[in-house]
Amino acid sequence: MHLNLIGWAAIAVLCLAGAGVGYAGCRLGGAPVAPGIVGGALAVLAGLVIVDRRRWARLTSTPSGRSEG
C-alpha cells in the first residue's frame, strides 16, 4: 500500500475515532476499557482492509505489453 502523509494521517484519525468509540462503549457498559480501545481501532483497520480489497477486486487488468482495440 502506497499512501502519502495525508492518507496515513486519515488512517490514524479513523483509528483514534474507533478507539474512542470502543472506550465510550466500554465505559457505558461497565466493561474494562483496554480491550474496547484496541478492539475499536482494530475494527476500523479491518473495515478499511475490507473496503480496499473490494475496490481492488473490481479493477480489471490487461496483460502488459498488449494494446486494446
C-alpha positions, 0 to 999 in steps of 0.5 A: 500500500502506497499512501502519502502523509495525508492518507496515513494521517486519515488512517490514524484519525479513523483509528483514534475515532474507533478507539474512542468509540470502543472506550465510550462503549466500554465505559457505558457498559461497565466493561474494562476499557483496554480491550474496547480501545484496541478492539475499536481501532482494530475494527476500523483497520479491518473495515478499511482492509475490507473496503480496499480489497473490494475496490481492488477486486473490481479493477480489471487488468490487461496483460502488459505489453498488449494494446486494446482495440 
